[in-house]
Every structure is written in structure tokens, then in C-alpha cells.
Amino acid sequence: MLTPADILVARRRIAGIAFPTPLEHSRPLSAYTSAEVYLKLECAQVTGSFKVRGAASALRADEGRYPVVACSAGNHALGMAHAAAHAGVEVTLVLPKSASPAKLEALRRYPATVIQIGASYDEAEAAAVRMAHEERLRFISPYNHPDVIAGQGTLGAEILEQLPGAEVLVVSVGGGGLISGIGLWAKAMNPNIRIVGVQAESSAAMLASLQAGQIVPAPNLPTLADGLAGNLEPGSMTFPLAQRLVDMLIAVSEPQIAAAMRWLLNEHHLVVEGASAVVVAALLNGLVAGLTGRKVVALLCGRNVTTETLLSVMGAP
């Protein structure tokens, strides 16, 4: 069982690879929601997303003695590549053929082996697991791995140090590693804190599984929040953690995600990917009840979006 002590260990492991990120008060979002809303700018993290935290934690857990393989929609691969370059570890990264060109271009700057297999994240994950088994490599899941979850949990510790009175944390959800780690720390520090997860309607496997009471497959359609797409690995440790720690899980539509991306650029001059924008989409559309007068933190988890996608969202000709 993971505990807050594992997150403290992870903070030591990631030191010098991942760095603290700003917490910015959002006056426009606060006025809109009648709450005191802060944006946690993990989009300013090295590699452009929170994933480097979990990657560094997992890679340094065995002191970098063994080659590893990982699957990713893009951001976990970037985190793994960056952490592996620091640790001197050989890493093979398996991405779907649908992976973001922006993330693929960034990966080319690292000494990592990058392979594209399958049309979807699910197919890439299956291929990476097979490769790890056949070649006897250590497999590091982007979410279903205790050291990855502990690494993501360092964000919970960081947020509550920056805003000790936080009452609601709104977090993007894909496989559940981020919200599990954050929830593990936050609930230990304050059992009354609300943990709200947000997914894209087009790929909402965690929501479908929580509603079913067990891990079930869900439609995996194209989404602006590509970093959240994909089904849950059977037996994923994030599912029981989400059952225990997440107070509310909601889904937002593609138009709502696009509108939130535009809003963040217009109001805060922040470029974010769809996986970040889902949390603001939930707040702008009034999908999280009971926020009046509360201290709310919305986590912006990444910025890695292509120029073409951004221009399309902004309605450029």
C-alpha cells in the first residue's frame, strides 16, 4: 500500500530533475465561480507536463541499474526521456501512431529509442508490455506503477505547501496516477479536502469503471485531451485508489475543452493542451457544485499542444 511516506521519498528522488511550479491566483475564474480559484501551473514544468515527476521517481527507485521500456501518449515519454538522460539509463518509448507531432518532435532531442506502434494508446501499451516481457526490460507504466504515483503525489505536497488552506483540488484524469498520488497526500493532510477529477467525454474509462464498480472498457474516441485518452490496464492499482480518494469525477465535451483552451489563452495568456483545459472547462461550465467562498486549486497539467491544433481551437483560418 502506498503511503504519504512514499511521496516524501519521491520528492528526494526527483530533486534536480523536476522543479516546483508557480501557483497563480485567477481573478477572472474566481469572479466567474464565486470561489477563490488558483491555477497550479504545472504546464511550466520541464518537458511541459507533470509526467516528469513520476518518471524521475520510478527511474531513480532502482538507482538506474536497468534498461526500461514505457508506453505513452506523449507526455510520459517526454518525462521518461528527460529523466533517463539525467540518470544515464537506456529507455525505449512506445507511442501510438496517433501521438502528437509536437511531442514526437520534442522526443527527438533526447537519446531515447522511440517506436510508434498501433493506432491507439491501448495498442501501444499492449506492445510495450509484450516488449518488456520478451526482452526482459523493466516496464514503467504512465499510471499503474507505485513509484510513478508517488512521484505525481509530490504535486499534492507542493500545492498544500503553497496554499495550506486549499479546500478543493480539481485534477485531470486519464489512467488515474496523478489524482491518486495527489489524493493520497491531500487526504492524509486534510480528510475534508475535496478531490474532483475531470475527464474528456470522448475517452472516460475511469468514470465508466467507477460507475460500474470495476474496471471496464470504454469508448476511446479522438479528443483534444489526448494525454488523458486510453483504457485502464486490467488490475490497475489506480482504480481502488480512485474509489477511495476521489470525491467526484465528471466529464467534459470537446467544445467545452476547446473553449477552455481559448479562455486560458485570452484571460491568462497561457498555452495549454486539452488535458490541462478539462479542469477549467469543468469550472467554466458550472459542473463542480459547492464552490462558493471555497479555496480551489485547478491543476494545469501540461502545455504540449501543436501549433496547428492551437490555431484550429482559436478559430484561425
C-alpha positions as CSV (number, residue, x, y, z in Angstrom):
1,M,0.0,0.0,0.0
2,L,1.3,3.4,-0.9
3,T,1.5,5.9,1.9
4,P,2.4,9.6,2.2
5,A,5.9,8.5,3.3
6,D,6.4,7.1,-0.2
7,I,5.7,10.6,-1.6
8,L,8.3,12.1,0.7
9,V,10.8,9.6,-0.7
10,A,9.7,10.5,-4.2
11,R,10.4,14.2,-3.5
12,R,14.0,13.4,-2.8
13,R,14.3,11.2,-5.9
14,I,13.0,13.9,-8.3
15,A,15.1,16.7,-6.9
16,G,17.2,18.3,-9.6
17,I,15.1,16.7,-12.4
18,A,11.6,18.1,-11.7
19,F,11.1,21.5,-10.1
20,P,8.5,23.4,-8.1
21,T,6.0,25.3,-10.3
22,P,4.0,28.5,-9.6
23,L,0.5,28.8,-8.1
24,E,-1.3,31.7,-9.7
25,H,-4.5,33.3,-8.4
26,S,-7.1,33.6,-11.1
27,R,-9.2,36.7,-10.6
28,P,-11.4,36.1,-13.7
29,L,-12.1,32.5,-12.7
30,S,-12.7,33.4,-9.1
31,A,-15.2,36.0,-10.2
32,Y,-16.9,33.5,-12.5
33,T,-17.2,30.8,-9.9
34,S,-17.7,32.9,-6.7
35,A,-14.8,31.0,-5.3
36,E,-11.1,31.8,-4.7
37,V,-9.5,29.9,-7.6
38,Y,-5.8,29.3,-8.1
39,L,-4.1,27.8,-11.1
40,K,-1.3,25.4,-10.4
41,L,1.0,25.9,-13.4
42,E,2.5,22.5,-13.9
43,C,2.4,23.5,-17.6
44,A,5.5,25.4,-16.7
45,Q,7.3,22.2,-15.6
46,V,10.4,20.9,-17.5
47,T,9.3,18.8,-20.6
48,G,6.0,20.7,-20.5
49,S,4.0,18.5,-18.1
50,F,3.8,16.8,-14.7
51,K,4.8,13.5,-16.0
52,V,8.5,14.0,-15.4
53,R,7.8,13.8,-11.7
54,G,6.6,10.2,-11.9
55,A,9.2,9.2,-14.4
56,A,12.1,10.5,-12.3
57,S,10.7,8.8,-9.2
58,A,10.4,5.5,-10.9
59,L,13.7,5.6,-12.7
60,R,15.6,6.5,-9.6
61,A,13.9,3.9,-7.5
62,D,16.4,1.2,-8.5
63,E,19.2,3.8,-8.9
64,G,19.1,3.5,-12.7
65,R,20.6,0.0,-12.9
66,Y,18.3,-1.5,-15.6
67,P,17.1,-0.5,-19.1
68,V,13.4,0.3,-19.2
69,V,10.5,0.4,-21.6
70,A,7.5,2.7,-21.3
71,C,4.3,3.4,-23.2
72,S,2.8,6.8,-23.6
73,A,0.5,9.2,-25.5
74,G,3.5,11.6,-25.4
75,N,4.0,13.3,-22.1
76,H,5.1,10.3,-20.1
77,A,7.5,9.5,-22.9
78,L,9.0,13.0,-22.6
79,G,9.3,12.7,-18.8
80,M,11.0,9.3,-19.2
81,A,13.3,10.6,-21.8
82,H,14.3,13.6,-19.7
83,A,14.8,11.6,-16.5
84,A,16.7,8.8,-18.3
85,A,19.0,11.3,-19.8
86,H,19.8,12.7,-16.3
87,A,20.2,9.2,-14.9
88,G,22.1,7.7,-17.8
89,V,19.5,4.9,-18.3
90,E,18.7,3.2,-21.6
91,V,15.0,3.8,-22.4
92,T,12.7,2.6,-25.1
93,L,9.5,4.5,-25.6
94,V,6.4,3.1,-27.4
95,L,3.9,5.6,-28.7
96,P,0.8,5.1,-30.9
97,K,0.9,6.3,-34.5
98,S,-1.7,9.0,-33.4
99,A,0.8,10.6,-31.0
100,S,1.0,14.4,-31.1
101,P,3.6,15.6,-33.6
102,A,4.7,18.3,-31.1
103,K,5.5,15.6,-28.5
104,L,7.3,13.4,-31.1
105,E,9.4,16.4,-32.2
106,A,10.4,17.1,-28.6
107,L,11.4,13.5,-28.1
108,R,13.9,13.6,-30.9
109,R,16.1,15.8,-28.8
110,Y,16.7,13.0,-26.3
111,P,19.0,9.9,-26.6
112,A,16.0,7.6,-26.4
113,T,14.7,4.9,-28.7
114,V,11.2,5.9,-29.9
115,I,8.9,3.3,-31.6
116,Q,5.4,4.0,-32.9
117,I,3.0,1.0,-32.8
118,G,-0.7,0.8,-33.1
119,A,-3.5,3.2,-33.9
120,S,-4.3,4.0,-30.2
121,Y,-2.8,4.2,-26.8
122,D,-4.3,0.9,-25.8
123,E,-2.4,-0.9,-28.7
124,A,0.8,0.9,-27.9
125,E,0.5,-0.1,-24.2
126,A,0.0,-3.8,-25.1
127,A,3.0,-3.7,-27.4
128,A,5.2,-2.1,-24.7
129,V,4.2,-4.8,-22.2
130,R,5.0,-7.6,-24.7
131,M,8.4,-6.0,-25.4
132,A,9.2,-5.8,-21.7
133,H,8.3,-9.4,-21.2
134,E,10.2,-10.7,-24.3
135,E,13.3,-8.6,-23.8
136,R,13.3,-8.7,-20.0
137,L,13.1,-5.0,-19.7
138,R,11.6,-3.1,-16.7
139,F,8.2,-1.7,-17.7
140,I,7.2,1.7,-16.3
141,S,3.5,2.4,-16.8
142,P,2.5,6.1,-17.1
143,Y,0.0,5.5,-14.2
144,N,-0.1,1.9,-13.0
145,H,3.2,1.9,-11.0
146,P,3.7,2.8,-7.3
147,D,6.8,4.9,-7.8
148,V,5.1,6.8,-10.7
149,I,2.0,7.5,-8.5
150,A,4.3,8.6,-5.6
151,G,6.1,11.0,-8.0
152,Q,2.9,12.5,-9.1
153,G,1.9,12.8,-5.5
154,T,4.7,15.3,-4.9
155,L,2.3,17.8,-6.6
156,G,-0.1,17.3,-3.7
157,A,2.6,18.1,-1.2
158,E,3.7,21.1,-3.2
159,I,0.2,22.6,-3.6
160,L,-0.6,22.3,0.1
161,E,2.7,24.0,1.0
162,Q,1.8,26.9,-1.3
163,L,-1.8,27.1,-0.2
164,P,-2.3,25.3,3.1
165,G,-5.9,26.3,3.3
166,A,-6.9,24.7,-0.1
167,E,-10.4,23.1,0.2
168,V,-11.0,21.7,-3.3
169,L,-8.5,20.3,-5.8
170,V,-9.6,19.9,-9.4
171,V,-7.4,17.4,-11.3
172,S,-7.3,15.9,-14.8
173,V,-7.8,12.2,-15.0
174,G,-6.6,9.7,-17.6
175,G,-5.3,6.4,-16.1
176,G,-5.6,7.9,-12.6
177,G,-1.9,8.1,-11.5
178,L,-2.0,11.9,-11.0
179,I,-5.2,12.1,-9.0
180,S,-4.3,9.0,-7.0
181,G,-0.9,10.5,-5.9
182,I,-2.4,13.9,-5.2
183,G,-5.3,12.5,-3.3
184,L,-3.1,10.2,-1.2
185,W,-1.2,13.2,0.1
186,A,-4.1,15.7,0.3
187,K,-6.5,13.4,2.2
188,A,-3.8,12.4,4.7
189,M,-3.2,16.1,5.4
190,N,-6.8,17.1,5.4
191,P,-9.5,14.3,5.3
192,N,-12.1,17.0,4.4
193,I,-10.5,18.3,1.3
194,R,-12.5,17.6,-1.9
195,I,-10.7,15.9,-4.7
196,V,-12.5,16.4,-8.0
197,G,-11.4,14.6,-11.2
198,V,-12.2,15.6,-14.8
199,Q,-12.0,13.5,-17.9
200,A,-12.8,14.0,-21.6
201,E,-16.2,12.6,-22.6
202,S,-14.6,11.0,-25.6
203,S,-12.3,8.8,-23.5
204,A,-13.6,8.4,-20.0
205,A,-12.5,4.9,-18.9
206,M,-12.1,5.8,-15.2
207,L,-15.5,7.3,-15.0
208,A,-17.1,4.3,-16.7
209,S,-15.2,2.0,-14.3
210,L,-16.2,3.9,-11.2
211,Q,-19.8,3.8,-12.2
212,A,-19.6,0.1,-12.9
213,G,-17.7,-0.7,-9.7
214,Q,-15.0,-2.5,-11.6
215,I,-12.5,-1.8,-14.4
216,V,-14.4,-1.9,-17.7
217,P,-13.5,-0.8,-21.3
218,A,-14.9,2.4,-22.6
219,P,-15.0,4.1,-26.0
220,N,-11.7,5.7,-26.9
221,L,-12.5,8.4,-29.4
222,P,-10.3,11.2,-30.7
223,T,-10.0,14.0,-28.2
224,L,-8.2,17.3,-27.7
225,A,-7.2,15.9,-24.4
226,D,-5.1,13.2,-26.0
227,G,-2.9,12.9,-22.9
228,L,-5.9,11.5,-21.0
229,A,-7.0,9.0,-23.6
230,G,-7.0,5.2,-23.3
231,N,-8.5,2.5,-21.2
232,L,-7.3,1.2,-17.9
233,E,-4.9,-1.7,-17.6
234,P,-6.6,-4.7,-16.0
235,G,-5.9,-4.7,-12.3
236,S,-4.6,-1.2,-12.3
237,M,-3.8,-0.1,-8.8
238,T,-5.2,3.4,-9.6
239,F,-8.7,2.1,-9.7
240,P,-9.1,1.2,-5.9
241,L,-7.2,4.4,-5.1
242,A,-9.6,6.5,-7.1
243,Q,-12.5,4.7,-5.4
244,R,-11.2,5.6,-2.0
245,L,-9.8,9.1,-2.7
246,V,-11.8,10.8,-5.4
247,D,-15.0,12.6,-4.2
248,M,-16.3,13.5,-7.7
249,L,-15.5,12.6,-11.2
250,I,-17.0,14.4,-14.2
251,A,-16.5,14.5,-18.0
252,V,-16.5,17.5,-20.4
253,S,-17.2,17.7,-24.1
254,E,-14.8,18.6,-26.9
255,P,-16.4,22.0,-27.4
256,Q,-16.0,22.7,-23.7
257,I,-12.4,21.7,-23.8
258,A,-11.7,23.9,-26.8
259,A,-13.5,26.9,-25.2
260,A,-11.4,26.4,-22.0
261,M,-8.2,26.4,-24.1
262,R,-9.3,29.7,-25.7
263,W,-10.3,31.1,-22.3
264,L,-6.9,30.4,-20.7
265,L,-5.0,32.0,-23.6
266,N,-7.3,35.1,-23.7
267,E,-7.5,35.6,-19.9
268,H,-4.2,34.3,-18.6
269,H,-2.0,34.2,-21.8
270,L,-1.4,30.5,-21.1
271,V,-0.9,27.9,-23.9
272,V,-2.1,24.6,-22.6
273,E,-3.1,21.2,-24.1
274,G,-6.5,19.8,-23.9
275,A,-5.6,17.6,-20.9
276,S,-4.9,20.7,-18.9
277,A,-8.0,22.6,-20.1
278,V,-10.5,20.0,-18.9
279,V,-10.3,21.3,-15.3
280,V,-11.0,24.8,-16.4
281,A,-13.8,23.6,-18.7
282,A,-15.5,22.0,-15.7
283,L,-15.3,25.2,-13.7
284,L,-16.4,27.5,-16.5
285,N,-19.5,25.2,-17.2
286,G,-20.5,25.1,-13.5
287,L,-20.0,21.3,-13.3
288,V,-18.5,21.4,-9.8
289,A,-21.1,22.3,-7.2
290,G,-20.5,23.9,-3.8
291,L,-17.5,26.1,-4.6
292,T,-18.9,29.5,-3.4
293,G,-16.3,31.0,-1.0
294,R,-14.0,28.0,-1.2
295,K,-10.3,28.0,-1.9
296,V,-10.0,26.0,-5.1
297,V,-6.9,24.8,-7.0
298,A,-7.2,23.8,-10.7
299,L,-4.2,21.9,-11.8
300,L,-3.0,22.7,-15.3
301,C,-1.0,19.6,-16.1
302,G,0.6,20.3,-19.4
303,R,1.3,22.6,-22.4
304,N,2.4,20.2,-25.2
305,V,0.0,21.1,-28.0
306,T,0.8,21.5,-31.7
307,T,0.6,24.9,-33.3
308,E,-1.9,23.5,-35.8
309,T,-4.2,22.3,-33.0
310,L,-4.0,25.6,-31.1
311,L,-4.8,27.6,-34.3
312,S,-7.7,25.4,-35.0
313,V,-9.0,25.8,-31.5
314,M,-8.6,29.5,-31.7
315,G,-10.6,29.6,-35.0
316,A,-7.7,30.8,-37.1
317,P,-8.3,30.5,-40.9
